[in-house]
Amino acid sequence: MEIQLISFGKISEFMESQKMEIPDMSNTDELKTYLEQCFPKLVGMKYKLALNKNMVQTSQELKNNDTIAIMPPFSGG
């Protein structure tokens, strides 16, 4: 399965925007665990995932060619 990764803020310092080939995963919870294994700096960081431009509140199903944004906490102003 291939996904597009987009990272923001401090996360983009160690994770560049890229396409990533991942093992077959059924949902975003599995993906989060996998990403923390690939990028250990994510462990212990607060961050949110967005799947195809929609914030992930609960685990969502993944499909080939989905776009995942990985975002640190942010505030408006």
Backbone as CSV, one residue per row, in Angstrom:
resi,resn,N_x,N_y,N_z,CA_x,CA_y,CA_z,C_x,C_y,C_z
1,MET,0.854,-1.168,0.000,0.000,0.000,0.000,0.897,1.227,0.000
2,GLU,0.546,2.216,-0.786,1.318,3.448,-0.838,0.477,4.594,-0.296
3,ILE,1.111,5.432,0.547,0.436,6.622,1.063,1.341,7.829,0.853
4,GLN,0.736,8.998,0.819,1.466,10.256,0.750,1.517,10.813,2.163
5,LEU,2.727,11.138,2.650,2.898,11.723,3.978,3.208,13.205,3.836
6,ILE,2.528,14.023,4.619,2.795,15.449,4.672,2.998,15.790,6.146
7,SER,4.118,16.409,6.465,4.393,16.739,7.863,4.507,18.247,8.043
8,PHE,4.262,18.701,9.255,4.261,20.122,9.572,5.067,20.384,10.832
9,GLY,5.489,21.642,11.008,6.161,22.073,12.229,7.408,21.268,12.535
10,LYS,7.617,21.001,13.824,8.797,20.254,14.266,8.890,18.878,13.625
11,ILE,7.762,18.299,13.318,7.761,16.959,12.726,8.433,16.973,11.362
12,SER,8.277,18.058,10.618,8.889,18.124,9.287,10.409,18.207,9.345
13,GLU,10.973,18.487,10.526,12.425,18.530,10.673,13.055,17.146,10.517
14,PHE,12.315,16.102,10.885,12.873,14.754,10.758,12.064,13.862,9.814
15,MET,10.960,14.347,9.326,10.128,13.577,8.406,9.753,14.474,7.236
16,GLU,10.385,14.259,6.109,10.084,15.064,4.939,8.798,14.572,4.279
17,SER,8.114,15.470,3.582,6.944,15.048,2.806,7.406,14.013,1.797
18,GLN,6.676,12.935,1.706,7.136,11.846,0.853,6.028,10.842,0.598
19,LYS,6.258,10.036,-0.403,5.413,8.864,-0.581,6.073,7.751,0.185
20,MET,5.285,6.902,0.775,5.826,5.844,1.606,5.091,4.552,1.315
21,GLU,5.835,3.519,1.071,5.260,2.187,0.894,5.134,1.575,2.285
22,ILE,3.935,1.166,2.645,3.718,0.586,3.974,3.099,-0.800,3.820
23,PRO,3.295,-1.640,4.827,2.618,-2.938,4.787,1.103,-2.711,4.822
24,ASP,0.360,-3.675,4.366,-1.100,-3.522,4.401,-1.565,-3.268,5.825
25,MET,-2.261,-2.175,6.004,-2.826,-1.793,7.299,-4.274,-1.436,7.077
26,SER,-5.092,-1.757,8.044,-6.510,-1.526,7.842,-6.982,-0.161,8.340
27,ASN,-6.236,0.459,9.287,-6.763,1.698,9.855,-5.661,2.631,10.344
28,THR,-6.061,3.832,10.743,-5.107,4.853,11.165,-4.447,4.524,12.498
29,ASP,-5.082,3.753,13.361,-4.432,3.350,14.613,-3.212,2.484,14.319
30,GLU,-3.355,1.541,13.392,-2.227,0.698,13.004,-1.138,1.550,12.348
31,LEU,-1.530,2.516,11.535,-0.563,3.381,10.869,0.224,4.201,11.893
32,LYS,-0.450,4.726,12.888,0.219,5.528,13.913,1.292,4.699,14.621
33,THR,0.979,3.476,14.964,1.953,2.579,15.602,3.133,2.333,14.668
34,TYR,2.851,2.095,13.399,3.902,1.845,12.410,4.798,3.077,12.245
35,LEU,4.204,4.265,12.151,4.984,5.487,11.987,5.891,5.741,13.187
36,GLU,5.410,5.431,14.391,6.229,5.615,15.592,7.395,4.629,15.621
37,GLN,7.243,3.482,14.982,8.365,2.550,14.868,9.373,3.060,13.838
38,CYS,8.897,3.616,12.733,9.777,4.138,11.671,10.451,5.448,12.073
39,PHE,9.751,6.267,12.829,10.246,7.581,13.236,10.136,7.684,14.760
40,PRO,11.115,7.138,15.486,11.041,7.089,16.956,10.850,8.446,17.627
41,LYS,11.216,9.540,16.957,11.020,10.867,17.556,9.540,11.191,17.747
42,LEU,8.637,10.487,17.050,7.202,10.710,17.230,6.703,10.204,18.582
43,VAL,7.392,9.193,19.121,6.973,8.610,20.398,7.084,9.688,21.478
44,GLY,6.033,9.887,22.204,6.025,10.888,23.258,5.659,12.287,22.787
45,MET,5.625,12.517,21.468,5.203,13.815,20.935,3.685,13.858,20.839
46,LYS,3.143,15.036,21.030,1.713,15.207,20.769,1.573,15.578,19.305
47,TYR,0.706,14.862,18.609,0.453,15.173,17.204,-0.904,14.615,16.807
48,LYS,-1.424,15.145,15.720,-2.706,14.700,15.170,-2.479,14.212,13.754
49,LEU,-3.350,13.321,13.315,-3.342,12.856,11.934,-4.569,13.417,11.222
50,ALA,-4.393,13.709,9.948,-5.516,14.044,9.081,-5.458,13.067,7.907
51,LEU,-6.588,12.522,7.562,-6.699,11.573,6.461,-7.466,12.247,5.338
52,ASN,-6.797,12.446,4.206,-7.427,13.103,3.049,-8.101,14.413,3.447
53,LYS,-7.372,15.241,4.198,-7.779,16.589,4.627,-8.850,16.612,5.709
54,ASN,-9.131,15.468,6.346,-10.100,15.412,7.437,-9.399,14.946,8.701
55,MET,-9.551,15.720,9.790,-8.918,15.355,11.051,-9.425,13.988,11.508
56,VAL,-8.507,13.188,12.003,-8.851,11.850,12.486,-9.182,11.959,13.973
57,GLN,-10.425,11.700,14.323,-10.867,11.712,15.723,-10.897,10.296,16.286
58,THR,-11.342,9.364,15.454,-11.350,7.943,15.803,-10.704,7.208,14.637
59,SER,-10.348,5.981,14.858,-9.655,5.215,13.822,-10.456,5.193,12.521
60,GLN,-9.756,5.448,11.412,-10.381,5.483,10.087,-9.760,4.417,9.196
61,GLU,-10.537,3.902,8.267,-10.056,2.905,7.311,-9.066,3.552,6.344
62,LEU,-7.997,2.821,6.021,-7.003,3.290,5.058,-7.193,2.606,3.711
63,LYS,-6.887,3.382,2.652,-6.924,2.843,1.287,-5.640,3.233,0.578
64,ASN,-5.298,2.498,-0.459,-4.120,2.812,-1.249,-4.211,4.247,-1.784
65,ASN,-3.100,4.956,-1.772,-2.977,6.333,-2.256,-3.664,7.375,-1.381
66,ASP,-3.996,7.040,-0.135,-4.509,8.044,0.793,-3.407,9.051,1.107
67,THR,-3.811,10.240,1.546,-2.875,11.259,1.999,-3.031,11.425,3.500
68,ILE,-1.906,11.317,4.206,-1.892,11.460,5.657,-1.072,12.689,6.012
69,ALA,-1.662,13.610,6.738,-0.932,14.763,7.264,-0.656,14.492,8.739
70,ILE,0.570,14.789,9.159,0.985,14.580,10.553,1.304,15.958,11.097
71,MET,0.529,16.396,12.104,0.616,17.769,12.570,0.846,17.851,14.076
72,PRO,1.787,18.704,14.496,1.971,18.966,15.925,0.834,19.859,16.401
73,PRO,0.723,20.068,17.720,-0.301,20.988,18.217,-0.130,22.379,17.592
74,PHE,-1.223,23.029,17.350,-1.179,24.378,16.777,-2.315,25.201,17.360
75,SER,-2.172,26.512,17.266,-3.234,27.396,17.760,-3.452,28.499,16.740
76,GLY,-4.635,29.036,16.770,-4.968,30.124,15.852,-4.741,31.469,16.510
77,GLY,-4.936,32.505,15.746,-4.738,33.811,16.372,-4.966,34.938,15.474
